[in-house]
Amino acid sequence: MDPIIEGGDGGLEIRDPIERRRVVLETDRAVSPTEVDPSALRVPVGSAVRVAAREIVLPRFVDLFVRDASGDAIADANSLQYRALPAEEYVVEVNAPVKVYLTVDSALELVVGPGGIRLAFPESTPVTVGARSYHHRPSATITTTTDPADLRTAISSLSSALKTTGPERSYPTLRGHPPLVELGERLSVPDEIARPETGVRMAVPSTVEALFAAAPLAYYLGAELVAGEEPRLLTDAGLDYDLTSAGSLESTVRRVLERVFFLDCLLRTEGYAGVDLSERAAVADAVDLEFDRLYDEPLAEQLAAYLSVPYDEIAEQIPTWSLVACFSPDPEGIEALPFVVDELATVRVVEPDPIPPSDLRERMVADYLDAENGIHFTRGRGTENPPFESVVALPESNAVEQVWFGPGLPWNASKGVPDAYRNGLGREPNAGPIDITVVRNDSAMDEESTAAADAYRSGIDLPFDVHVETDLSTSELRRALAADADFLHYVGHIDPGGFRCRDGLLDAESLDAVGVDAFLLNGCRSYEQGVALVERGAIGGVVTLSEVINSGAVDVGRTIARLLNRGFPLRAALALARSGHALGGHYLVVGDGTIDVAQNSNGAPIACELERTTDGAIELIAHTFLPSEGGMGTVTYPFLPSNDRHHLAPGASGSFQLRETETRQFFDRFAPPAIVDGNLLFKNVVDQLNDQGP
């Protein structure tokens, strides 16, 4: 379903009913939009209208570029406060939660101020407004057996989704969702699935470990997987690169993917929609590449040039990888592979050892002691221990998050459930408010339910419908879980038999269907109930691995609610909550961790680390995360006085020296969470920084 564009007294409202996103364009007068054929625009949009206005204002700060008729960016909203442009045809590109283009043939003033971004014309002027959803879905389904030759063909075909084989494929919007894969009795690749002819091949052994590890790089390069005991990266132009040069196939493929992707991001700055990247300036002395010449070379030539650049020379500038996907050596994992490849995750095939029960209890007791100085009640009966023997420890990773597709529960990682991703593909359009249900099934836990509801109601970029349900019966909770809702925040006891209700237990496995998209089950050992919700229709949620102390659960629940309200997806919200609380490791995401509840209208979600310098200034490090609609290759622009370039997300987007007044203005305007001395803060940030002294 394409975006909906509606007019009114205050201007235009643009809504994406699938991704649940909203953009407001304020105008100087009431507007009555006239529909326009989207194909008439020179830019790709799903919906388009024409209005007449003298002034258009974006009340939120977003990436905005003014392009001339040739597509060159001649002004932006990041590096200036005022620009007057002569009468000409312009395309204004707005990188908001819904992609928006404004086409106008007129003189134009671009003004950036405290009230947002203003576009002004000399008189009432026709403006064509087009919008495009970031939503994408697979075009077809491949059927394969577990035979290695068939798996090779299926994985090679994932790159059919690429919309370009040039460096612009480093943009998430130009990669496309790979086709789905399902297991069957014979190999079947639909005719419409065709791998691009790139002249690139990857020779890898015929094992699940090798084939799965090679999948993300094969997808990104449009490479054909061929059998070979000696792992090699080959091109028709003569490149022959050892895919074990970094010690193993898995580690070498990861480093090649990171290097090629990163240098693609730098090379694309030479193209139509290029923007200045801080990373390109940072590696200018270390990377001896002729970007202007290389941009027009074929992929094979670009690849050879990239691999001549030592990895260690650029490693510090490569963005933090968003996801590492760990699989057990089971060919059935092929059904989940397209979803992690879509995120450009790196892939590991591992057989992790279970954490010994005594070690796990020791970790949990230590966490409880760190979190509390006394005995407090938990959110379960506490008479039965969790299945310690099924908790596994994955290899360490520097990625934002790891996800585990295999038996057992991962410690400090997400649990992948293939059903969750398929549920997300079937998400029904909904143009109404964001529907959030807070369930409090124990009166002693009122503090969290009240704080959570207040946090969700404070959203300003989307209309929210928040309702609190208390002391539900099993039938009432069954209805709440079956109802169509964007998010459910459960506060209460969870026992081995299910959710504790006033008249007994409700086991999620007894539900026929679940209408809730995402959830937080903040009760003891809620993992099994969360998996059951995903298997019956939910997309993703946050659950607990063990018993949780009530006071600690209140803190974690309140923190996650605040982060979700600021546009952090589940996975990123939990990553921050873990870092800020001793009990964070007892929580994990089940299902698709990219789902979110609210939008971040200023671009990628951001958390700021603050520290006083010896000269009294404030050092701010901006840590960006990927928004739900984004992916690796997303760019972000911290709206800070000393910033003049875009940065790749996720990761640290530079260090900035600010005066106290500048810092206060930044937090008043954008209200990001802050990290001060290891503590996660949401308000009065500068005051609390001052309390700690230099």
Sequence and secondary structure as in RCSB ss.txt:
>XXXX:A:sequence
MDPIIEGGDGGLEIRDPIERRRVVLETDRAVSPTEVDPSALRVPVGSAVRVAAREIVLPRFVDLFVRDASGDAIA
DANSLQYRALPAEEYVVEVNAPVKVYLTVDSALELVVGPGGIRLAFPESTPVTVGARSYHHRPSATITTTTDPAD
LRTAISSLSSALKTTGPERSYPTLRGHPPLVELGERLSVPDEIARPETGVRMAVPSTVEALFAAAPLAYYLGAEL
VAGEEPRLLTDAGLDYDLTSAGSLESTVRRVLERVFFLDCLLRTEGYAGVDLSERAAVADAVDLEFDRLYDEPLA
EQLAAYLSVPYDEIAEQIPTWSLVACFSPDPEGIEALPFVVDELATVRVVEPDPIPPSDLRERMVADYLDAENGI
HFTRGRGTENPPFESVVALPESNAVEQVWFGPGLPWNASKGVPDAYRNGLGREPNAGPIDITVVRNDSAMDEEST
AAADAYRSGIDLPFDVHVETDLSTSELRRALAADADFLHYVGHIDPGGFRCRDGLLDAESLDAVGVDAFLLNGCR
SYEQGVALVERGAIGGVVTLSEVINSGAVDVGRTIARLLNRGFPLRAALALARSGHALGGHYLVVGDGTIDVAQN
SNGAPIACELERTTDGAIELIAHTFLPSEGGMGTVTYPFLPSNDRHHLAPGASGSFQLRETETRQFFDRFAPPAI
VDGNLLFKNVVDQLNDQGP
>XXXX:A:secstr
   EEEEETTEEEEEETTTTEEEEEEESS    EE  GGGSSS  SEEEEEEEEEEEESS  EEEEE TT  EEE
ESSS SEEEEEEEEEEEEEESSSEEEEEEEEEEEEEEETTEEEEEEEEEEEEEEEEE      S EEEE S HHH
HHHHHHGGGGG S SSGGGGSGGGT    EEEE SS B  TT       EEEEE SSHHHHHHHHHHHHHHT EE
EE SS EEEETTS EEETTTTSSHHHHHHHHHHHHHHHHHHHGGGSTT   BHHHHHTTTT    HHHHTTS HH
HHHHHHHTS HHHHGGGS   SEEEEE S GGGGGTHHHHHHTT EEEE    B  HHHHHHHHHHHHHHH SS 
  BSS  SS   GGGEE      SSEEEEESSSEETTSEE  HHHHHHHHT     S EEEEEEE  GGGHHHHH
HHHHHHHT  SS EEEEEEES  HHHHHHHHHS EEEEEEES EETTEEEETTEEE GGG S   EEEEEEESTT
 HHHHHHHHHTT  EEEEESS  BHHHHHHHHHHHHHHHHTT  HHHHHHHHHHH TTGGGEEEEE TT  SS  
TTSS EEEEEEE TTS EEEEEEE   TT  TT EE    TT  SBEESSEEEEEEEE HHHHHHHHHHH   EE
ETTEEE SSHHHHHHHH  
